[in-house]
Amino acid sequence: MPETTQMTEENLRGLFGRMTGDEKHGWAAASTLHAIWVLYERVLNVSPSTIDDPGRDRFYLSKGHGPMAYYAVLAAKGFIEPETLDTWRQWGSPLGMHPDRTLAPGVEISAGSLGHGLPLGVGTALALRAQGRDARVFVLMGDGEFDEGSNHETMAIAGRLGLDRLTAIVIDNKTASLGWPGGIAGRFEQEGWAATTVDGRDHDELEKALTGETDGRPRAVVAEILPLEEGSTA
C-alpha cells in the first residue's frame, strides 16, 4: 500500500499538475481541491486500510467529469501511488477521465453523468441506517447539477426521512446554466435540510461546517469558490 507523506498545499498542487491534457475540465476539477482535501485530511473516517470496512465513511464524487483533484488527494493519502497519476488518460491506466470504482483504489462510485451522486448517497445512507451503522456519507456536487431533476427529488426524500448522516457539499462557482432563485442553501432548507454557505477556499470554515453537530436533518454545505485573478493560485 502506498505510504502517506506530510502534505502541503504546494505539494498537493504538484500532484494535481501531474495530470495534463484535459484543460477543458481543469477549472471544474481545481474548484473541488480544497473541499476534497479537507474531507480526507480532517473529516472522513476512512483510510487505505479501512476502505473495505462496512463501518467506514463514504465519499461520493458526483461531479465526476473533473476527477484530477480527487486522484491527487487519493495519492496524497496513500490510496494510489503518486506515479500512477502520470498514467492518467493513457491506455490501460486505472485513472480515467471519469472515476471508475472497479479500477481506481479508493474510489467509491463510478461517476460522470451528473445527477447520480446524491441519489446514490441517499440509498447508501438508508442502507447504513437499516444496518444500524453510524457511518456518514458525503456527496460532492457542482452547482450546475441542479439542472438535473433527480437531485431535487432526492433532496425532498432525504429531508422527509431525516437522513442526518448524509452531507451534500456543493461547489458553487456561479457557472450553472439556470441557477436557483434565492440561492442553493435556501433550496435545501426548503426541503428540510440544515444548510450553510462558506468560503470554499477556507479550510477551517469547511471543517467547521462539515463536522458540526447534527440536529436530525441532512446537511448541505455550499462552498463558494470563484476563479482567482490572473497570476494567483488555487
C-alpha positions as CSV (number, residue, x, y, z in Angstrom):
1,M,0.0,0.0,0.0
2,P,1.4,3.5,-0.8
3,E,2.7,5.5,2.1
4,T,1.3,8.9,3.0
5,T,3.7,11.9,3.4
6,Q,3.4,15.2,5.1
7,M,1.4,17.1,2.6
8,T,1.5,20.9,1.9
9,E,-0.8,22.8,-0.3
10,E,2.1,23.3,-2.7
11,N,2.8,19.6,-2.9
12,L,-0.9,18.9,-3.4
13,R,-1.0,21.2,-6.4
14,G,2.1,19.5,-7.7
15,L,0.3,16.1,-7.6
16,F,-2.7,17.8,-9.4
17,G,-0.3,19.2,-12.0
18,R,1.0,15.8,-13.0
19,M,-2.3,15.2,-14.8
20,T,-2.5,17.1,-18.0
21,G,-4.4,17.0,-21.3
22,D,-7.9,17.8,-20.1
23,E,-7.7,21.6,-19.8
24,K,-11.4,21.8,-20.7
25,H,-12.3,20.5,-17.2
26,G,-9.3,21.9,-15.4
27,W,-11.3,24.5,-13.5
28,A,-14.1,22.1,-12.8
29,A,-11.5,19.9,-11.0
30,A,-9.5,22.7,-9.4
31,S,-12.6,24.1,-7.7
32,T,-13.1,20.9,-5.8
33,L,-9.5,20.6,-4.5
34,H,-9.9,22.4,-1.2
35,A,-13.2,20.6,-0.2
36,I,-11.9,17.2,-1.1
37,W,-8.6,17.8,0.8
38,V,-10.4,18.9,4.0
39,L,-12.7,15.9,3.8
40,Y,-9.8,13.4,3.6
41,E,-7.5,15.3,5.9
42,R,-9.9,16.4,8.7
43,V,-13.3,14.8,8.4
44,L,-13.6,11.3,6.8
45,N,-13.2,8.2,8.9
46,V,-11.6,6.2,6.0
47,S,-8.0,5.1,5.1
48,P,-6.4,2.7,2.7
49,S,-6.5,0.0,5.4
50,T,-10.2,0.5,6.1
51,I,-11.6,1.1,2.5
52,D,-13.5,-2.2,2.7
53,D,-14.7,-1.7,6.3
54,P,-18.5,-1.6,6.3
55,G,-18.4,1.0,9.0
56,R,-16.2,3.4,7.1
57,D,-17.4,6.9,6.0
58,R,-18.2,7.2,2.3
59,F,-17.2,10.0,-0.1
60,Y,-19.1,10.1,-3.5
61,L,-17.8,12.4,-6.2
62,S,-20.9,13.2,-8.2
63,K,-19.1,15.9,-10.1
64,G,-17.1,13.2,-11.9
65,H,-16.2,15.0,-15.1
66,G,-13.2,16.6,-13.5
67,P,-11.6,14.0,-11.2
68,M,-8.0,15.3,-11.1
69,A,-8.3,16.8,-7.7
70,Y,-9.8,13.6,-6.4
71,Y,-7.0,11.5,-7.8
72,A,-4.4,13.9,-6.4
73,V,-5.9,13.6,-2.9
74,L,-6.1,9.9,-3.1
75,A,-2.4,9.8,-4.0
76,A,-1.6,12.2,-1.1
77,K,-3.5,10.0,1.4
78,G,-1.9,6.7,0.2
79,F,-4.7,5.1,-1.7
80,I,-2.8,5.1,-5.0
81,E,0.9,5.6,-5.9
82,P,1.8,9.1,-7.0
83,E,3.5,7.7,-10.1
84,T,0.1,6.4,-11.2
85,L,-1.0,10.0,-11.8
86,D,1.5,10.2,-14.6
87,T,-0.5,7.5,-16.5
88,W,-3.8,9.5,-16.4
89,R,-5.5,9.4,-19.8
90,Q,-3.1,6.7,-21.1
91,W,-4.4,3.3,-22.4
92,G,-4.6,0.8,-19.6
93,S,-4.4,3.4,-16.8
94,P,-6.8,2.9,-13.8
95,L,-7.4,6.6,-13.8
96,G,-10.0,7.5,-16.3
97,M,-11.4,10.9,-17.2
98,H,-14.4,9.8,-15.2
99,P,-13.5,7.8,-12.0
100,D,-14.2,4.1,-12.1
101,R,-14.7,2.3,-8.8
102,T,-13.6,-1.0,-10.3
103,L,-10.3,0.3,-11.4
104,A,-9.1,3.2,-9.1
105,P,-8.3,2.3,-5.5
106,G,-10.3,4.4,-3.0
107,V,-13.0,5.4,-5.5
108,E,-16.4,4.6,-4.1
109,I,-18.7,5.2,-7.1
110,S,-18.2,5.4,-10.8
111,A,-19.3,8.9,-11.8
112,G,-19.5,11.4,-14.6
113,S,-23.1,11.6,-15.6
114,L,-24.5,14.4,-13.5
115,G,-27.3,13.9,-11.1
116,H,-26.4,10.4,-9.9
117,G,-24.2,11.1,-6.8
118,L,-26.9,12.4,-4.5
119,P,-29.4,9.6,-5.2
120,L,-26.7,7.0,-4.6
121,G,-25.8,8.8,-1.4
122,V,-29.4,8.7,-0.2
123,G,-29.6,5.0,-0.9
124,T,-26.4,4.4,1.0
125,A,-27.5,6.4,4.0
126,L,-30.7,4.5,4.1
127,A,-28.9,1.1,3.9
128,L,-26.5,2.2,6.7
129,R,-29.4,3.2,8.8
130,A,-31.1,-0.1,8.3
131,Q,-27.9,-1.9,9.3
132,G,-27.6,0.1,12.4
133,R,-24.3,1.7,11.4
134,D,-23.2,5.2,12.3
135,A,-21.1,5.9,9.2
136,R,-21.5,9.1,7.3
137,V,-22.0,9.7,3.6
138,F,-20.6,12.8,1.9
139,V,-21.5,13.7,-1.7
140,L,-19.7,16.4,-3.6
141,M,-21.7,18.1,-6.3
142,G,-21.4,21.0,-8.7
143,D,-23.8,23.9,-8.9
144,G,-24.6,23.0,-12.5
145,E,-26.0,19.7,-11.3
146,F,-29.1,21.4,-10.1
147,D,-30.3,21.5,-13.7
148,E,-30.9,17.8,-13.1
149,G,-34.3,16.9,-11.8
150,S,-33.1,13.8,-10.0
151,N,-31.3,16.0,-7.4
152,H,-34.5,17.9,-6.5
153,E,-36.4,14.6,-6.0
154,T,-33.6,13.3,-3.8
155,M,-33.3,16.4,-1.8
156,A,-37.0,16.1,-0.9
157,I,-36.7,12.4,0.1
158,A,-33.6,13.0,2.3
159,G,-35.3,15.8,4.1
160,R,-38.5,14.0,4.7
161,L,-36.7,10.9,6.0
162,G,-34.3,12.9,8.2
163,L,-31.1,11.3,6.9
164,D,-28.8,13.1,9.3
165,R,-25.7,11.0,8.4
166,L,-25.9,12.5,4.8
167,T,-24.0,15.6,3.8
168,A,-24.0,17.3,0.4
169,I,-21.1,19.6,-0.5
170,V,-22.0,21.9,-3.4
171,I,-19.2,23.7,-5.2
172,D,-20.8,26.9,-6.2
173,N,-18.7,28.7,-8.8
174,K,-21.7,30.6,-10.2
175,T,-21.5,28.9,-13.6
176,A,-24.8,27.0,-13.6
177,S,-26.9,27.5,-16.7
178,L,-30.1,28.1,-14.8
179,G,-29.0,28.9,-11.2
180,W,-31.6,28.9,-8.4
181,P,-33.5,31.9,-7.2
182,G,-32.7,32.6,-3.6
183,G,-29.5,30.7,-3.6
184,I,-28.6,27.0,-3.3
185,A,-28.6,26.8,0.5
186,G,-32.2,28.1,0.6
187,R,-33.3,25.4,-1.8
188,F,-32.0,22.7,0.5
189,E,-33.6,24.4,3.6
190,Q,-37.0,24.4,1.8
191,E,-36.7,20.6,1.7
192,G,-35.9,20.2,5.4
193,W,-32.1,20.3,5.3
194,A,-29.7,22.2,7.5
195,A,-27.7,24.3,5.1
196,T,-24.8,26.8,5.4
197,T,-22.7,28.7,2.9
198,V,-18.9,29.0,3.3
199,D,-15.8,30.3,1.6
200,G,-14.7,27.3,-0.5
201,R,-11.0,28.0,0.0
202,D,-11.2,28.4,3.8
203,H,-10.2,25.1,5.2
204,D,-11.3,26.0,8.8
205,E,-14.7,27.1,7.6
206,L,-15.1,24.0,5.6
207,E,-14.1,21.8,8.5
208,K,-16.5,23.5,10.9
209,A,-19.4,23.3,8.5
210,L,-18.7,19.6,7.8
211,T,-18.3,18.4,11.4
212,G,-20.9,20.4,13.3
213,E,-23.4,18.5,15.5
214,T,-26.4,17.2,13.6
215,D,-30.0,18.1,14.5
216,G,-31.8,15.2,12.9
217,R,-31.6,16.8,9.4
218,P,-29.3,16.0,6.4
219,R,-26.7,18.7,6.0
220,A,-25.8,20.8,2.9
221,V,-22.6,22.8,2.7
222,V,-22.4,25.3,-0.1
223,A,-18.8,26.1,-0.9
224,E,-18.5,29.3,-2.9
225,I,-15.4,29.4,-5.0
226,L,-14.8,31.8,-7.8
227,P,-11.9,32.0,-10.3
228,L,-8.9,33.8,-8.9
229,E,-7.3,36.8,-10.6
230,E,-4.7,36.0,-13.2
231,G,-1.4,35.1,-11.5
232,S,-3.0,33.8,-8.4
233,T,-3.1,30.1,-7.3
234,A,-6.0,28.0,-6.2
